[in-house]
Amino acid sequence: MKDKIHPKYYPSCQVFHNGQVVMTVGATTPELHVEVWSGTHPFFTGKQTFVDAAGRVEKFQRKYAGNYFAKK
């Protein structure tokens, strides 16, 4: 195996969700920041949550605001 070609491995990488540590895993970065994890995902929790990615809802509302769907 060649030396110095593999990334540094961090066996105690902390995973953050909303500023809180949710789990510790092994990874090539010392810490990970995630928006969705199994503790908040609707499939695992059984309840719906709303995740707005980069203002997509507001963009959609601005685009179709007013009388966009009115008959011409």
C-alpha positions, 0 to 999 in steps of 0.5 A: 500500500502506498504511503501518503495517498489516503485521507486522514481518518477521524474515528470520532467524527461528531455529527451536528443537527441544529447545533446539537451533537446527534451521533459520533461516527468515523469519517474523513472530516472532524465534524459534519453538519447535517440538515436532516437525519434519521431522528427528524426524517418523517419516514422514521419519526412518523410525523411531517416536518417542513424543510425549506431548502434555500427559499424555494417556497418563497421563490415559487410564491413570488413567481405565481403571485397575483393573477398568474392563473387568471384566464386570458 
